Every structure is written in structure tokens, then in C-alpha cells.
């Protein structure tokens, strides 16, 4: 009886350990910024599951503010999250992280654009998704990490967001 119980319990724990990753919540797409204005921005992300759509944010990494948003089902059954931050100050650095149930992102930052009266020069990269090339499936990552980021971060004391204002990816150009 003891051996049967031990075998049953060990099989039970084995199944739990094996199945847990299949049901764990993850980011399909990490947080990204949309529609930035001097006083507002949308923060979006995609997760494998979860309705909760929260951004914790502030003018320092302690955050301090919380804003809720909406989640919609994607075509593949995942959740696309969107939070609109409003009443921000122009040309100001903000820090944020996103929360969906038990899933939390790292803390990221962005700088709101300046107003038209206080415009400054703008540094941007415009690039396009040239379709999937399965023989070079890491090419896009290589271009970003070894090309763009390496080019703009020659001074290790600067943040990438201090030297690059915008990355524009207009979509497929075929």
C-alpha cells in the first residue's frame, strides 16, 4: 500500500511539474509604445492569457501611478492589451511596467515628445519587415542588436532612449 501511494503521489507531482509550463502566462509581445503625443501615449502588449490590463507608471522608477486599460482577444486566442496614459507633461521621461494577472514586465521608460513651440531635432530609424526568411530567421534580431543598437550606443554612459527618439517600422514592403 505504501509503495502504491508513493508511486501515485510521485506521478501526480510529475504531471503537475510537466503541465505547469503549458499553462503559464507569458508575453507573446513585450510592451511597446503607440501614438505618442506631448501629453499622452498608448502602451500595448500581448500575453498568452489574462484579462487584467494595468500599467504602473511615474516620473521615476518607483512608479506611483496606476492606469487600467482594455484587453481584446487576438485571432490566435491570445490577449492584446492597450492602456492609454493621458495628462502627461511634454518632453518628460516616464517609467512604466505592465501587469496582467501574475505576469509583470521589467520597468521601461520613454520620453514624451516636445510641443511644437519647443521642437528639437529628432533621431529616428525607419526600417521595414521584409517578410520571413526561414534560412535567415535571426536576421531581423541581428539588424536591431548588432546594427541599430550597436551604432547608437557607442557611449556606454547613455541610454538608448537618450540617443534615439523613434524607430518606425511601417510594415511589409513587398
C-alpha positions as CSV (number, residue, x, y, z in Angstrom):
1,X,0.0,0.0,0.0
2,X,2.8,2.4,0.9
3,X,4.6,1.8,-2.4
4,X,1.4,2.3,-4.4
5,X,0.7,5.6,-2.6
6,X,4.3,6.7,-3.1
7,X,4.0,5.9,-6.8
8,X,0.7,7.6,-7.1
9,X,2.0,10.8,-5.5
10,X,5.2,10.9,-7.5
11,X,3.2,10.5,-10.7
12,X,0.9,13.3,-9.5
13,X,3.8,15.7,-8.9
14,X,5.4,14.7,-12.1
15,X,2.3,15.6,-14.1
16,X,2.0,19.0,-12.2
17,X,5.6,19.8,-13.0
18,X,5.3,18.8,-16.6
19,X,2.0,20.6,-17.3
20,X,2.7,23.9,-15.4
21,X,4.8,25.4,-18.2
22,X,2.0,24.7,-20.7
23,X,-0.5,26.8,-18.6
24,X,1.9,29.5,-17.5
25,X,1.2,33.1,-18.6
26,X,3.9,34.7,-20.8
27,X,4.4,37.7,-23.1
28,X,3.8,37.0,-26.8
29,X,4.8,40.6,-27.5
30,X,6.5,42.6,-24.8
31,X,5.3,46.2,-24.1
32,X,5.6,48.7,-26.9
33,X,4.6,52.3,-27.4
34,X,2.0,53.7,-29.8
35,X,0.6,57.1,-30.8
36,X,2.8,59.3,-28.6
37,X,1.8,62.9,-28.3
38,X,3.3,65.6,-25.9
39,X,0.6,64.7,-23.4
40,X,-0.4,61.1,-24.0
41,X,0.7,57.7,-25.1
42,X,-0.7,54.2,-25.6
43,X,1.2,51.2,-24.1
44,X,0.4,47.9,-25.7
45,X,1.4,44.3,-25.2
46,X,0.2,40.8,-26.0
47,X,0.0,37.9,-23.5
48,X,-0.9,34.2,-23.7
49,X,-3.9,34.8,-21.4
50,X,-5.3,37.2,-18.8
51,X,-7.9,40.0,-18.9
52,X,-6.2,42.3,-16.4
53,X,-4.6,45.3,-18.2
54,X,-2.7,47.6,-15.9
55,X,0.2,50.0,-16.4
56,X,2.1,51.2,-13.3
57,X,4.0,54.4,-14.1
58,X,5.6,57.5,-12.9
59,X,8.4,60.1,-13.3
60,X,10.9,57.8,-11.6
61,X,11.4,54.1,-11.3
62,X,9.3,54.0,-8.0
63,X,6.3,54.5,-10.4
64,X,3.4,55.6,-8.1
65,X,0.5,55.8,-10.6
66,X,-1.7,53.0,-11.9
67,X,-3.9,53.1,-15.1
68,X,-6.1,50.4,-16.3
69,X,-7.0,49.6,-19.9
70,X,-8.6,47.1,-22.2
71,X,-7.8,43.6,-23.4
72,X,-9.2,42.0,-26.6
73,X,-8.8,38.5,-28.0
74,X,-6.4,38.2,-30.9
75,X,-7.1,35.9,-33.8
76,X,-5.0,33.2,-32.2
77,X,-6.7,33.3,-28.8
78,X,-4.2,35.5,-27.0
79,X,-4.9,38.8,-25.3
80,X,-3.9,42.2,-26.8
81,X,-3.7,44.8,-24.1
82,X,-3.9,48.6,-24.5
83,X,-3.6,51.3,-21.8
84,X,-3.9,55.0,-22.7
85,X,-1.9,57.3,-20.4
86,X,-3.2,60.9,-20.6
87,X,-2.4,64.2,-18.9
88,X,1.4,63.7,-19.3
89,X,3.9,66.6,-19.5
90,X,5.7,67.3,-22.7
91,X,9.4,66.4,-23.1
92,X,9.4,64.4,-19.9
93,X,10.8,60.9,-19.1
94,X,8.3,58.4,-17.7
95,X,8.9,54.9,-16.3
96,X,6.4,52.1,-16.6
97,X,5.8,48.4,-16.2
98,X,2.8,46.4,-17.3
99,X,0.8,43.9,-15.3
100,X,-1.5,41.1,-16.4
101,X,-2.6,38.8,-13.6
102,X,0.6,37.2,-12.4
103,X,2.7,38.5,-15.3
104,X,4.8,41.6,-14.8
105,X,7.2,43.3,-17.2
106,X,10.5,44.9,-16.4
107,X,10.5,48.6,-15.9
108,X,10.9,50.5,-19.1
109,X,11.0,54.3,-19.9
110,X,10.0,56.7,-22.6
111,X,10.2,60.5,-23.2
112,X,7.1,62.3,-24.4
113,X,7.6,64.4,-27.5
114,X,8.2,68.2,-27.1
115,X,5.4,70.6,-28.0
116,X,5.6,72.3,-31.4
117,X,6.8,75.5,-29.7
118,X,9.8,73.7,-28.2
119,X,10.7,71.3,-31.0
120,X,14.2,69.9,-31.2
121,X,16.0,67.7,-33.7
122,X,14.7,64.2,-33.9
123,X,16.8,61.0,-34.4
124,X,14.9,58.1,-36.0
125,X,15.4,54.8,-37.7
126,X,12.9,53.8,-40.4
127,X,13.0,50.1,-41.4
128,X,10.7,47.6,-42.8
129,X,9.8,44.0,-42.3
130,X,10.9,42.3,-45.5
131,X,9.0,39.1,-44.8
132,X,10.1,35.9,-43.0
133,X,13.2,34.3,-44.5
134,X,13.4,30.9,-42.8
135,X,17.0,30.5,-44.0
136,X,17.9,33.7,-42.1
137,X,15.3,33.7,-39.3
138,X,17.5,35.7,-36.9
139,X,18.3,38.5,-39.4
140,X,15.8,41.0,-38.0
141,X,17.2,40.5,-34.5
142,X,20.7,40.8,-35.8
143,X,19.9,44.1,-37.6
144,X,18.4,45.5,-34.4
145,X,21.0,44.3,-31.9
146,X,24.2,44.3,-33.9
147,X,23.3,47.2,-36.2
148,X,21.0,49.8,-34.9
149,X,21.6,49.4,-31.1
150,X,25.3,48.9,-31.5
151,X,25.5,52.1,-33.7
152,X,23.6,54.3,-31.3
153,X,25.1,53.1,-28.1
154,X,28.8,53.7,-28.7
155,X,28.9,55.7,-25.4
156,X,28.0,53.2,-22.6
157,X,27.0,56.1,-20.3
158,X,24.0,57.0,-22.4
159,X,20.6,55.2,-22.6
160,X,19.4,54.1,-26.0
161,X,16.4,56.4,-25.5
162,X,18.8,59.3,-25.0
163,X,20.3,59.0,-28.5
164,X,17.4,57.5,-30.5
165,X,13.9,59.1,-30.4
166,X,11.9,56.8,-32.7
167,X,12.0,53.5,-34.6
168,X,9.5,53.5,-37.4
169,X,8.5,50.1,-38.8
170,X,5.8,50.8,-41.4
171,X,5.1,47.1,-42.1
172,X,5.6,44.9,-45.1
173,X,7.1,46.5,-48.2
174,X,6.9,43.8,-50.9
